[in-house]
Amino acid sequence: MAFFRSLLFAIVFYVGTVPAVIGALLIVPLGDARLRRYVVGWARFHRWCAVNLLGIRSHTEGPVPHGPLLYAAKHQSMYETLELLLILDRPAVVFKRELAEVPGWGRVARMYGCIPVDREGSARALREMVRAAKALGEEGRGVLIFPEGTRVAPGETPPLRAGFAGLYRAFGRPVVPIAVDSGRLWGRRSFVKRPGVVTFRFGEPLPPGLSRVEAEARVHAGINALEAGS
């Protein structure tokens, strides 16, 4: 049953995404605000598919802050990349540069406010990421980063990539760690998704100005809180 539900999800969501991207390209000339609302509509479509076709729902723990904050989240599946657009109210998202090169979709993502970054972490790439994030923060938008750099399997707790520390220092705003356990239901390399509840646990916002060692240690602990079973 899980296989057929996953197949139905793939057909409905990905086929439905094609006209959604075309529609987004047509909306681009109407301005960023209109496009952002449109992208949020696409994220709601993803949530509808997850709930009704896969039986996957979200549950949040802890206060969900909003505003021009830095959000650092665990990354185990595609699920949280779209779900957090809704939970956090349209944050800008730091994502790998390869996605920005996808025809059509890459342009829409950039216009929405996604920040492409080279995962190899060159100094120039980090400067570009920080510059873009600061500009979006000044517009009143939060910035979402997956500081481990890529999707990881449940139980894995790799160190944070260097880009997080640079962004945290330059952004100058509180950082909110977010633990996510989506990998239990939506494996990073598995086509089959299982029904259940994905938990988003929001940690206490950490103030700007902490040392790199302390900031990384506290964020690492926060995003892995569900891995530790705490």
Secondary structure as GFF3:
##gff-version 3
##sequence-region A 1 230
A	DSSP	alpha_helix	2	27	.	.	.	ID=ss1
A	DSSP	three_ten_helix	28	30	.	.	.	ID=ss2
A	DSSP	alpha_helix	32	49	.	.	.	ID=ss3
A	DSSP	pi_helix	50	54	.	.	.	ID=ss4
A	DSSP	beta_strand	56	61	.	.	.	ID=ss5
A	DSSP	beta_strand	70	73	.	.	.	ID=ss6
A	DSSP	alpha_helix	79	87	.	.	.	ID=ss7
A	DSSP	beta_strand	92	96	.	.	.	ID=ss8
A	DSSP	alpha_helix	97	100	.	.	.	ID=ss9
A	DSSP	alpha_helix	105	112	.	.	.	ID=ss10
A	DSSP	beta_strand	115	117	.	.	.	ID=ss11
A	DSSP	alpha_helix	123	138	.	.	.	ID=ss12
A	DSSP	beta_strand	143	145	.	.	.	ID=ss13
A	DSSP	alpha_helix	162	171	.	.	.	ID=ss14
A	DSSP	beta_strand	175	180	.	.	.	ID=ss15
A	DSSP	three_ten_helix	182	184	.	.	.	ID=ss16
A	DSSP	beta_strand	196	202	.	.	.	ID=ss17
A	DSSP	alpha_helix	212	223	.	.	.	ID=ss18
###
